[in-house]
Amino acid sequence: MSSSKTLKRLFFVILLIACLATVGAMAPRFFKTASTTKHLTHTVAVGDLSVTVTENGSVESSNNKEIKCLVQGGSTVLWVIETGTMVEPGDELVRLDQSKIEDKILQQRIVYETALANKITAESDVAVAEISITEYLEGSYREERSLVEKEIFEAEQVLRKTELSYESAMRLTAKGVLKGLQLEGEKFAVDSSKKDLELKKTKLDSLEKYSKEKTLQQLRSTLRAAQAKLASFEASLELELTRLDREKKQLENCVIQADTSGMVIFPSMAAWKDTPDITEGAVVREQQTLLIIPDVSKMQVKVGIHESKIERLKVGMPAKVQLQDLVLEGEVSDIAEVTRPAGWWTGNLVKYDTKIAIKPHPGLKPGMSAVVDVVLAKHENVLTVPVASIVESNDGFACWVENDRGFEKHMLSLGDTNDEFTVVQDGLTPGDRIVLNPSAFVEEAEGLAKQPTKKTEQASKAVDTLQKTALSRK
């Protein structure tokens, strides 16, 4: 029994040694296979590289007809058409409350009628003043002048008679028929008649030189005052009529009709930020955009381009616009000069509004979501490598080429990139097999990847400075 057990034990030891020998013989092959499959490589080749920027956007019209509230002071919405409705010129879009405007029209009509009555009265006063001047020149003045001239004529007749009587008295006195006292009486009568005639002539001169001009001046002043008053009332009437017409126009503005055909949408469908849509009972302000009728024959896509790419973006660059299963060609037509504000609703990303012009296509509607690819640059016949194969350090950019001796480090001079592949200007040749994600498989690459670069050091210092500043303020 003891020899049998000894043989069994010997057989077991021999079997164990054989197994270990077999495993030892296969181990190099096993570990070699594992080492060749635990990392991936990429073969460097010459090809083309397109640098694009991809952003989400929305379809809109480049020519929007804005329907605004034109009621002064705003109003209340009584009825509004449903968004998405196709309309034709003359179709009713919005109806606003007009009760307050009707009250204003009634009040303004009263004011207008009062101004009209004042104007009519002023016109009558002007006509009376004009007639008064004619009446004086052709009536009162002539009558007064004729009376004075008659008095002068009569005074001349009296003077002639007194002079004849005086001459007769002189002859009779010379004959001794009359006494000297009687002759003096006749002489006094002549002098008195002359004075009376001179007085009448003075009265005529005064009438011509002074009384006539004074009366005309008074009458003309009355006329000018009446004309000025009439002009004032005419201006007032015109003003009140303008106000009345304005109120009537406000009444017309309460019913808004379409003046072009198209599909009606709310402003929120054409804006980046949410805009409250108008509803029945809503109070709207003057010049507020109530609805939009986009021109579907002139469509575009609005996107926000990140600030890191905006400097490379130029008007005229080609773009590809994808809307679900539809792909359209377009081009950059406009780039905003000022960024739209960043906030939590944009993920604190700074973006610039950019418009992509597209050709008309059936079925395009405002508000449709789109994915836009803008081609920033195209490189032909260039060496490219995956971004994942490059490690950055203070010495520059490097990658590791796999060959029979293992992994060999190559310093690179890089060009443009599209965040997936990068153009290699120097450091590699076509056919080189480079290691993807070398920091995970190559010890040297892992060490370089862990070293802080100048950029990370500057960023770390900036963060430390901000933290210290915040602590000091506290």
C-alpha positions as CSV (number, residue, x, y, z in Angstrom):
1,M,0.0,0.0,0.0
2,S,2.8,2.4,0.8
3,S,4.5,1.8,-2.5
4,S,1.2,2.4,-4.4
5,K,0.7,5.7,-2.6
6,T,4.3,6.7,-3.4
7,L,3.8,6.0,-7.1
8,K,0.6,8.1,-7.1
9,R,2.3,11.0,-5.4
10,L,5.2,10.7,-7.9
11,F,2.7,10.7,-10.8
12,F,1.0,13.8,-9.4
13,V,4.3,15.7,-9.1
14,I,5.3,14.8,-12.6
15,L,1.9,15.9,-14.0
16,L,2.2,19.2,-12.0
17,I,5.6,19.8,-13.4
18,A,4.4,19.1,-16.9
19,C,1.5,21.6,-16.5
20,L,3.9,24.3,-15.2
21,A,6.2,23.7,-18.1
22,T,3.4,24.0,-20.6
23,V,2.2,27.2,-19.0
24,G,5.7,28.6,-18.9
25,A,6.1,27.8,-22.6
26,M,2.8,29.5,-23.5
27,A,3.2,32.5,-21.2
28,P,5.4,34.7,-23.6
29,R,2.9,34.2,-26.4
30,F,0.0,35.0,-24.1
31,F,1.4,38.2,-22.7
32,K,2.6,39.3,-26.1
33,T,-0.9,39.0,-27.4
34,A,-2.3,40.9,-24.5
35,S,0.2,43.7,-24.9
36,T,-0.6,44.1,-28.6
37,T,-4.3,44.3,-28.1
38,K,-4.5,46.6,-25.1
39,H,-3.9,49.8,-27.1
40,L,-5.1,51.1,-30.5
41,T,-3.1,52.7,-33.2
42,H,-3.9,55.0,-36.2
43,T,-2.0,55.0,-39.5
44,V,-1.0,58.5,-40.6
45,A,-2.2,59.2,-44.2
46,V,-2.6,62.2,-46.5
47,G,-6.2,63.4,-47.0
48,D,-8.6,66.3,-46.8
49,L,-9.8,68.0,-43.6
50,S,-12.8,70.2,-43.2
51,V,-13.0,72.5,-40.2
52,T,-16.7,73.2,-39.3
53,V,-18.7,74.6,-36.5
54,T,-22.0,73.0,-35.7
55,E,-24.8,74.8,-33.9
56,N,-28.5,74.4,-33.4
57,G,-30.8,77.1,-34.7
58,S,-34.3,77.9,-35.8
59,V,-35.8,78.7,-39.1
60,E,-37.2,82.2,-39.6
61,S,-38.0,84.6,-42.4
62,S,-35.5,87.3,-43.3
63,N,-38.5,89.6,-44.2
64,N,-41.0,89.7,-41.4
65,K,-44.1,91.9,-41.5
66,E,-44.6,93.0,-37.9
67,I,-48.2,93.6,-36.7
68,K,-47.9,96.3,-34.0
69,C,-50.3,98.0,-31.7
70,L,-50.8,101.5,-33.0
71,V,-53.4,102.6,-30.4
72,Q,-52.0,105.5,-28.4
73,G,-51.5,104.5,-24.8
74,G,-52.2,100.9,-25.5
75,S,-55.4,98.9,-25.2
76,T,-56.9,95.6,-24.3
77,V,-57.1,92.6,-26.6
78,L,-60.7,91.5,-27.3
79,W,-59.9,88.9,-29.9
80,V,-56.7,87.5,-31.6
81,I,-56.3,85.1,-34.5
82,E,-54.8,81.7,-33.8
83,T,-51.1,81.3,-34.5
84,G,-50.2,79.3,-37.6
85,T,-53.3,80.6,-39.5
86,M,-52.9,81.4,-43.2
87,V,-54.3,84.8,-44.0
88,E,-55.0,87.0,-47.1
89,P,-54.9,90.8,-47.4
90,G,-58.0,92.2,-45.6
91,D,-58.4,89.3,-43.1
92,E,-58.9,90.4,-39.5
93,L,-56.0,89.6,-37.2
94,V,-56.6,91.4,-33.9
95,R,-59.5,93.3,-32.4
96,L,-58.8,95.8,-29.5
97,D,-61.1,97.5,-27.1
98,Q,-62.4,100.8,-28.6
99,S,-64.9,102.0,-25.9
100,K,-62.4,104.6,-24.4
101,I,-61.6,105.9,-27.9
102,E,-65.3,106.3,-28.7
103,D,-65.7,108.5,-25.6
104,K,-62.7,110.5,-26.6
105,I,-64.1,111.0,-30.1
106,L,-67.4,112.3,-28.7
107,Q,-65.6,114.8,-26.4
108,Q,-63.3,115.9,-29.2
109,R,-66.3,116.5,-31.5
110,I,-67.8,118.9,-29.0
111,V,-64.5,120.8,-28.8
112,Y,-64.3,120.8,-32.6
113,E,-67.8,122.3,-33.0
114,T,-67.0,125.0,-30.4
115,A,-63.9,125.9,-32.4
116,L,-66.0,126.0,-35.6
117,A,-68.5,128.4,-34.1
118,N,-65.6,130.7,-32.9
119,K,-64.2,130.7,-36.4
120,I,-67.6,131.6,-38.0
121,T,-68.0,134.5,-35.5
122,A,-64.4,135.7,-36.3
123,E,-65.1,135.6,-40.0
124,S,-68.2,137.8,-39.5
125,D,-66.1,140.2,-37.5
126,V,-63.5,140.4,-40.3
127,A,-66.2,141.0,-42.9
128,V,-67.8,143.8,-40.7
129,A,-64.4,145.5,-40.3
130,E,-63.7,145.4,-44.0
131,I,-67.2,146.9,-44.7
132,S,-66.6,149.6,-42.1
133,I,-63.5,150.8,-43.9
134,T,-65.4,150.9,-47.3
135,E,-68.4,152.5,-45.6
136,Y,-66.2,155.3,-44.1
137,L,-64.3,156.0,-47.3
138,E,-67.3,155.9,-49.6
139,G,-69.9,157.2,-47.2
140,S,-69.1,159.0,-43.9
141,Y,-65.9,160.6,-45.2
142,R,-67.5,161.9,-48.4
143,E,-70.5,163.2,-46.5
144,E,-68.4,165.0,-44.0
145,R,-66.2,166.5,-46.7
146,S,-69.1,167.6,-48.7
147,L,-70.6,169.4,-45.7
148,V,-67.4,171.2,-45.0
149,E,-67.0,172.2,-48.6
150,K,-70.6,173.5,-48.6
151,E,-69.8,175.5,-45.5
152,I,-66.8,176.9,-47.3
153,F,-68.9,177.8,-50.3
154,E,-71.4,179.5,-48.1
155,A,-68.7,181.4,-46.3
156,E,-67.2,182.6,-49.6
157,Q,-70.7,183.9,-50.6
158,V,-71.0,185.7,-47.4
159,L,-67.6,187.2,-47.7
160,R,-68.4,188.4,-51.3
161,K,-71.6,190.0,-50.1
162,T,-69.8,191.8,-47.2
163,E,-67.1,193.0,-49.5
164,L,-69.6,194.4,-52.0
165,S,-71.5,196.1,-49.1
166,Y,-68.2,197.5,-47.8
167,E,-67.3,198.9,-51.2
168,S,-70.8,200.5,-51.5
169,A,-70.4,202.0,-48.1
170,M,-67.1,203.5,-49.0
171,R,-68.6,205.2,-52.0
172,L,-71.5,206.5,-49.9
173,T,-69.2,207.7,-47.2
174,A,-67.2,209.6,-49.7
175,K,-70.4,211.3,-50.9
176,G,-71.2,212.0,-47.2
177,V,-74.3,209.8,-47.3
178,L,-72.9,207.4,-44.6
179,K,-71.0,208.2,-41.5
180,G,-67.6,206.8,-40.7
181,L,-69.1,204.6,-37.9
182,Q,-71.2,202.8,-40.4
183,L,-68.2,202.2,-42.7
184,E,-66.4,200.6,-39.8
185,G,-69.3,198.3,-39.2
186,E,-69.1,197.2,-42.8
187,K,-65.4,196.7,-42.5
188,F,-65.9,194.5,-39.4
189,A,-68.4,192.4,-41.3
190,V,-65.9,191.8,-44.1
191,D,-63.2,190.8,-41.6
192,S,-65.6,188.5,-39.8
193,S,-66.5,186.8,-43.1
194,K,-62.9,186.2,-43.9
195,K,-62.2,184.7,-40.5
196,D,-65.2,182.4,-40.9
197,L,-64.0,181.3,-44.4
198,E,-60.5,180.7,-43.1
199,L,-62.0,178.5,-40.3
200,K,-64.0,176.4,-42.7
201,K,-60.9,175.8,-44.9
202,T,-58.9,174.8,-41.8
203,K,-61.7,172.4,-40.9
204,L,-61.4,170.8,-44.4
205,D,-57.6,170.6,-44.1
206,S,-58.0,168.9,-40.7
207,L,-60.5,166.5,-42.1
208,E,-58.1,165.5,-45.0
209,K,-54.8,165.4,-43.0
210,Y,-55.9,164.1,-39.6
211,S,-59.4,163.0,-39.0
212,K,-59.5,160.8,-42.1
213,E,-56.2,159.1,-41.3
214,K,-57.1,158.7,-37.6
215,T,-60.5,157.1,-38.5
216,L,-58.9,154.8,-41.1
217,Q,-56.2,153.8,-38.7
218,Q,-58.8,152.8,-36.1
219,L,-60.9,150.9,-38.6
220,R,-57.8,149.1,-40.0
221,S,-56.6,148.2,-36.5
222,T,-60.1,146.7,-35.8
223,L,-59.8,144.8,-39.1
224,R,-56.3,143.5,-38.3
225,A,-57.4,142.4,-34.8
226,A,-60.4,140.6,-36.3
227,Q,-58.2,138.9,-38.9
228,A,-55.7,137.9,-36.2
229,K,-58.5,136.5,-34.1
230,L,-59.9,134.7,-37.2
231,A,-56.4,133.2,-37.9
232,S,-56.2,132.0,-34.3
233,F,-59.6,130.4,-34.5
234,E,-58.8,128.8,-37.8
235,A,-55.6,127.3,-36.4
236,S,-57.5,126.1,-33.4
237,L,-60.1,124.6,-35.6
238,E,-57.5,122.9,-37.7
239,L,-55.8,121.5,-34.5
240,E,-59.1,120.2,-33.1
241,L,-59.9,118.7,-36.5
242,T,-56.5,117.0,-36.5
243,R,-57.2,115.6,-33.1
244,L,-60.6,114.4,-34.1
245,D,-59.1,112.7,-37.2
246,R,-56.4,111.2,-35.0
247,E,-59.0,109.8,-32.6
248,K,-60.9,108.4,-35.6
249,K,-57.7,106.8,-36.8
250,Q,-57.2,105.3,-33.3
251,L,-60.6,103.8,-33.7
252,E,-59.6,102.3,-37.0
253,N,-56.4,100.9,-35.4
254,C,-58.5,98.9,-33.0
255,V,-59.3,96.5,-35.8
256,I,-56.0,95.2,-37.3
257,Q,-56.2,93.6,-40.7
258,A,-53.6,91.8,-42.8
259,D,-52.1,93.8,-45.7
260,T,-50.2,90.8,-47.0
261,S,-50.7,87.1,-47.4
262,G,-48.8,84.5,-45.3
263,M,-48.9,82.5,-42.1
264,V,-49.4,84.4,-38.8
265,I,-47.1,83.5,-35.9
266,F,-46.5,85.0,-32.4
267,P,-43.3,87.0,-31.8
268,S,-42.0,84.3,-29.4
269,M,-41.5,82.0,-32.4
270,A,-39.1,84.5,-34.0
271,A,-37.2,85.5,-30.9
272,W,-34.3,83.9,-29.0
273,K,-35.8,84.6,-25.6
274,D,-39.4,83.9,-24.6
275,T,-41.8,86.7,-25.4
276,P,-45.3,86.6,-23.9
277,D,-47.9,85.8,-26.5
278,I,-50.9,88.0,-26.6
279,T,-54.2,86.5,-25.4
280,E,-57.8,87.7,-25.1
281,G,-57.9,90.2,-22.2
282,A,-54.2,91.0,-22.3
283,V,-53.2,94.6,-22.0
284,V,-50.8,95.6,-24.8
285,R,-48.7,98.8,-25.1
286,E,-48.3,101.1,-28.0
287,Q,-45.8,99.9,-30.6
288,Q,-45.8,96.4,-29.1
289,T,-45.4,93.7,-31.7
290,L,-48.5,91.6,-31.5
291,L,-48.1,89.2,-34.5
292,I,-45.6,88.5,-37.3
293,I,-46.4,87.5,-40.8
294,P,-43.1,86.0,-42.2
295,D,-42.3,86.0,-45.9
296,V,-41.9,82.3,-46.6
297,S,-40.1,83.0,-49.9
298,K,-37.2,84.5,-48.0
299,M,-36.2,82.1,-45.3
300,Q,-33.1,81.9,-43.1
301,V,-31.7,80.1,-40.1
302,K,-30.6,82.0,-37.0
303,V,-27.9,80.3,-34.9
304,G,-25.6,81.4,-32.1
305,I,-21.9,80.9,-32.8
306,H,-19.6,80.5,-29.9
307,E,-17.1,83.4,-29.3
308,S,-14.1,81.0,-29.8
309,K,-15.2,80.5,-33.5
310,I,-16.7,83.9,-34.3
311,E,-13.3,85.4,-35.5
312,R,-13.0,82.8,-38.2
313,L,-16.5,83.2,-39.4
314,K,-17.0,85.3,-42.5
315,V,-20.0,86.4,-44.6
316,G,-20.4,84.1,-47.6
317,M,-19.0,81.0,-46.0
318,P,-20.9,77.8,-47.1
319,A,-23.1,76.0,-44.7
320,K,-25.2,72.9,-44.5
321,V,-28.6,73.1,-42.9
322,Q,-30.3,69.9,-41.7
323,L,-34.0,69.9,-40.8
324,Q,-35.0,66.4,-39.8
325,D,-34.6,64.4,-43.1
326,L,-34.1,67.5,-45.3
327,V,-30.6,68.8,-46.0
328,L,-30.3,72.3,-47.6
329,E,-27.3,74.2,-48.8
330,G,-26.9,77.8,-47.5
331,E,-24.3,80.5,-46.7
332,V,-23.5,82.9,-43.9
333,S,-25.4,86.2,-44.7
334,D,-25.0,88.2,-41.5
335,I,-22.9,88.1,-38.3
336,A,-23.8,90.2,-35.3
337,E,-21.3,92.7,-34.1
338,V,-22.4,92.5,-30.5
339,T,-23.0,89.3,-28.5
340,R,-26.3,88.6,-27.0
341,P,-26.2,88.5,-23.1
342,A,-25.1,85.2,-21.5
343,G,-26.9,83.8,-18.6
344,W,-28.0,80.6,-16.9
345,W,-30.6,80.1,-19.7
346,T,-27.7,79.9,-22.2
347,G,-25.4,77.9,-20.0
348,N,-23.3,81.1,-19.5
349,L,-22.0,80.6,-23.1
350,V,-21.2,83.8,-25.1
351,K,-22.6,83.5,-28.6
352,Y,-23.1,85.8,-31.5
353,D,-26.3,85.7,-33.6
354,T,-25.5,84.5,-37.1
355,K,-27.9,84.3,-40.0
356,I,-27.7,81.5,-42.6
357,A,-29.5,82.3,-45.9
358,I,-31.2,79.3,-47.5
359,K,-33.2,78.9,-50.8
360,P,-37.0,78.6,-50.7
361,H,-38.2,75.1,-50.2
362,P,-41.7,73.7,-49.8
363,G,-42.7,73.0,-46.3
364,L,-40.3,75.4,-44.6
365,K,-42.1,77.1,-41.6
366,P,-40.8,79.6,-39.1
367,G,-39.8,78.1,-35.8
368,M,-38.6,74.8,-37.2
369,S,-35.4,73.5,-35.5
370,A,-32.3,73.0,-37.6
371,V,-28.7,71.9,-37.2
372,V,-26.2,74.1,-39.1
373,D,-22.7,73.1,-40.1
374,V,-20.6,76.1,-41.2
375,V,-17.5,75.3,-43.1
376,L,-14.7,77.5,-41.7
377,A,-11.9,76.0,-43.7
378,K,-11.0,73.2,-46.1
379,H,-7.5,71.6,-46.3
380,E,-6.6,69.3,-49.1
381,N,-3.8,66.8,-49.3
382,V,-2.6,67.3,-45.7
383,L,-1.3,64.9,-43.0
384,T,-3.9,64.5,-40.2
385,V,-3.9,62.7,-36.9
386,P,-6.6,62.2,-34.3
387,V,-6.7,64.8,-31.5
388,A,-6.7,61.8,-29.1
389,S,-3.2,60.9,-30.1
390,I,-1.6,64.2,-29.1
391,V,-0.2,65.1,-25.7
392,E,0.6,68.7,-24.9
393,S,3.4,69.8,-22.6
394,N,5.6,72.8,-22.0
395,D,7.9,71.6,-24.7
396,G,5.1,71.5,-27.3
397,F,2.9,68.8,-28.8
398,A,4.0,65.2,-29.1
399,C,2.7,61.8,-30.2
400,W,4.2,58.2,-30.0
401,V,4.9,56.2,-33.1
402,E,4.9,52.4,-32.7
403,N,7.7,50.4,-34.4
404,D,9.7,47.3,-33.9
405,R,11.6,48.9,-31.1
406,G,8.5,49.9,-29.2
407,F,7.1,53.4,-28.9
408,E,9.1,56.4,-30.2
409,K,8.2,60.0,-29.2
410,H,7.8,62.5,-32.1
411,M,7.5,66.3,-31.5
412,L,4.9,67.8,-33.8
413,S,4.2,71.1,-35.5
414,L,0.5,71.4,-35.7
415,G,-1.9,73.4,-38.0
416,D,-5.7,73.7,-38.1
417,T,-8.1,71.4,-36.3
418,N,-11.7,70.4,-36.3
419,D,-11.7,69.0,-32.7
420,E,-11.4,65.5,-34.1
421,F,-8.4,65.6,-36.4
422,T,-5.5,68.0,-36.5
423,V,-3.3,69.0,-39.4
424,V,0.4,67.9,-38.9
425,Q,2.8,70.3,-40.6
426,D,6.0,68.6,-39.4
427,G,7.0,65.6,-37.3
428,L,5.3,62.6,-39.0
429,T,5.3,60.9,-42.4
430,P,2.6,58.9,-44.1
431,G,2.4,55.4,-42.9
432,D,3.5,56.0,-39.3
433,R,1.4,54.1,-36.8
434,I,0.7,56.4,-33.8
435,V,-0.8,55.4,-30.5
436,L,-4.3,56.6,-29.6
437,N,-4.6,57.9,-26.0
438,P,-0.9,57.4,-25.4
439,S,-1.0,58.7,-21.8
440,A,-2.9,55.5,-20.9
441,F,-0.4,53.1,-22.4
442,V,3.0,54.8,-22.7
443,E,4.7,55.6,-19.5
444,E,6.6,58.7,-20.9
445,A,3.3,60.1,-22.3
446,E,1.6,59.5,-18.9
447,G,4.4,61.5,-17.2
448,L,4.1,64.4,-19.6
449,A,0.3,64.5,-19.4
450,K,0.5,64.8,-15.6
451,Q,2.9,67.8,-15.8
452,P,1.2,71.2,-15.6
453,T,1.5,73.3,-18.7
454,K,1.9,77.0,-18.8
455,K,-1.8,77.4,-19.7
456,T,-2.9,75.3,-16.7
457,E,-0.5,77.2,-14.4
458,Q,-1.8,80.5,-15.6
459,A,-5.4,79.3,-15.1
460,S,-4.6,78.0,-11.6
461,K,-3.0,81.3,-10.7
462,A,-6.1,83.2,-12.0
463,V,-8.4,81.0,-9.9
464,D,-6.2,81.5,-6.8
465,T,-6.3,85.2,-7.3
466,L,-10.1,85.3,-7.6
467,Q,-10.5,83.1,-4.5
468,K,-8.2,85.4,-2.5
469,T,-10.0,88.5,-3.7
470,A,-13.3,86.9,-2.7
471,L,-12.0,86.0,0.8
472,S,-10.6,89.5,1.3
473,R,-13.9,91.0,0.5
474,K,-15.6,88.8,3.0
